[in-house]
Amino acid sequence: MKITFYGHASLGIQINDINILVDPFITANEKASHIDINGLKADYILVTHAHQDHILDVEAIAKRTNAVIISNFEVISHFQGLGLEGHPMNHGGSWDFEFGTVKYVNAIHTSSFPDGSYGGQPGGFVIEGEHKNIYIAGDTALTYDMKLIPLKTKLDLAILPIGDNFTMGIDDAILASDFVECDKILGYHFDTFGYIEIDHEEAKRKFFDKNKDLMLLKIGESIEL
């Protein structure tokens, strides 16, 4: 499993020969100006919620690649209305896709489309695939529901928002890693704009002091699990 960071909360996940994008917000992110969305491969696009900084490039990429969009019912209904293919889910539900099993799990946040219309309830994803299991938290506060995840899934990586203000910050993300029982963390949703800028060294030190590994990738950088 290969995971690439495309800035903000945007990720690429490659499982065998299947390419998955998560929350593609790239073309309006000045820090990701070197990423060309026309060169990105996508068989599936996971969308955690309807905010613009998570859906901006979904339509363009899905039209070009014919990717299947996976999200909650309301988000999928929106994109199906644009003629795109989608697979609707809701909290607690799982589905076996060709790349592995996806479960849509709780997140505490808000969710509306750029025009203010209802975007359903936000969520995160637990993906079990290729003998590696990951948790993509989406935009969320620290929630006790995270404790439910390790009751069913032993995680190899937790992808957690760490920028604070709109989501968890560093200290709550450390608690979240305790809740999901995973000490290998990929941080995201940070530095895109002023409200969520972080001190990288301090963040890594705080995780290190708790015997945890926080990875902060450069935009376009990848890791292998």
N, C-alpha and C positions, 0 to 999 in steps of 0.2 A: 504494500500500500504506500503510495507516494502522495504527499500533501504539499501543495504550493500555496503560499500566501500572496494574494493579489491586493492587499491593502484593506484597511477598515475591517469589515467582517466578511470579506470575499475570499473564498478558498477554491482551489482546484483539488480534487481527489481522484487519483487513478488507482483502480482496483483491477488487476490483470489488464485486459484491453478495454475496460469500461471507463469513460471519463465523466466525472460529476463536477458540477460547479455549485457553489453555495453562495447565496445572497450577492449576486454580481452587481456591485456598485463601483465602477471603474472609470467610466468616461468623464465623470464630474469630479473625480478625486485628483487634484493636482499632483499629489504625491505618487500617483500611479500612472502618470502621463506616458511612461515608457512601455506600458502594457497595451497591446493592440487587441481589442476584443475580437476583431475579425480573424485572429490567429488562434483563438481559444477553441479547443475541442469540447463538445458537450453532448453526451447521450442522455443525461439527466440534469435537471437544475433543482436543487433543494432551496426552498424559500421559507425562512423562519417566521416572517411576518410582513406586513404590507407597507411599512415605512419606505420612503423613497430611497434612503441610503442603504436599502437592502434589495430593492426590486428594479432600480433604474435601468439596468441593461438586460433584464430578463427577456423582454419582448424581442429586442434586436437579435440576441444570441439564439433564442428559441426558433425564430423565423429562419435564420440561416442554417441551423444545425438539425432542425426538427426534434430537438430535445424534448423529453417528457418532463414536465414541471411537477414537482412533488411538494405539497403544502397543505394547509388547512382548506376546508371546503370553500370558504369565501374567497380566498386568494385564487384557488383553482377556477372557481366560477368566473372570476374577473378575466383571467387569461383565456379561458375557453371562449368567452365572449369576443375575444380578439382573434379567434380561429386557431388557437394553439392547443396542443395536446397536454392534458394534465391528469394526475392521479390524486384525488382528494383523500385527506386523512383527517383524523381528529385525535384529541388527547387520549393516550392510553392504547391507541390502536397500533398494530404492527402489520407489515406486509412483506412478503418475500419477493424481492426483485432479483434480477439476474446477477447482480453484484453482491447480494447479501440481504439480510433482514433489516428493515428500517422501522423504528418505533418513534412515534411523535409524542414527546413528553412536555410537561408543563414548563412554562416560563412566566415570570411576573414582569409585565411591561405593558405598553399600549400598542395598538395596531390600527392604523387607518391609511387609506390610499392618499396620494398627494392632493386629490380633490376633496378630501375630508370624508369620503364614504367609508363605510364599515369594512374593516379588513379581517374580521374574525379575531379569535384569541391567539396571541403569540405562542410560539412553542420552540422547542429544541428537538434534536434528533439523536437517537442512539443507533449507530450503525454496527452491525456484526457482519464482518466480511473478510474473507481470505485469512482466517485465523487471527485477525486483529480486530479489536473492538474499540470504537471511539465514541465520544460524547461531544456533540456540538451544541453548546448551551443556548446559542442565540442571544438576543438582548434580554437580560434578566437581572433581577435582584437575587440576592442569596435567598434560597427557599428550602425549607425542610423537606420538600418533595424530592430533592436531589438524593436524599438518603434511600429512596426506593430503588434507585438505579443499580447499586451493587448487589441488591438482593437477587437480581436475575442475571446481571451481566458483569463480568470481570473486565474492567477497562484497561486498555493499553495506553490510551491518551485521552485527556480531557481538554477540550478547546473552550476557553472561558473568556468572557469580556472582562477587561481590567481597567478601562479608562475612567471609571467613576462618573459621577454627575448624572448620566442617563442610565447607567447599569452598575453592576458591582464594581468596586475598586479593588485594589491589591489585597487589602486585609480580608475583605469578604471573599475574594477569590481563593485565598488560602483556606478559609473555612469550607468553601465549596469543594475544594480538592479533598478535604477530609471527609466530607459528606459522601462523595462519590468514590472514595477509597482509591484514589489515583494520584500518584506523586509525580507523574510526568505531565506537564501542563504546557499547552501552546496558548499564548496570550493573543487576543485580538480585540478589535473595537477600541483602539487607542491611537492617539497622535494625529488623527485625521484633521481635527480643527481644535481651536483653543480650549474648549470645554473639557476635552479628554486627553490632553497632553500629559505624559507621565515622565518620571525620572527612571530611565531604564536600569541604571545600576542599582538604585535603591530597590526597585521592584525585584530584580534578580536576587539581591541580598536577602530581602525578607523571605522569599521562598527558600533560598539556600539555608537560612537559619532554622527553617522548619524541616530540613532534610528533604526538600522538594526541588525539582528541576523545572524552572520556568524558561521556556524558549521564546524569544522575540525575534522573528524572522524579518529580514529585509524584504521589501516588496519585490516579488518575483523569485524569492528564495524558496527552496523545497527541503523537506525531510523525508526519510524513508522509515517506515515501521516494519 
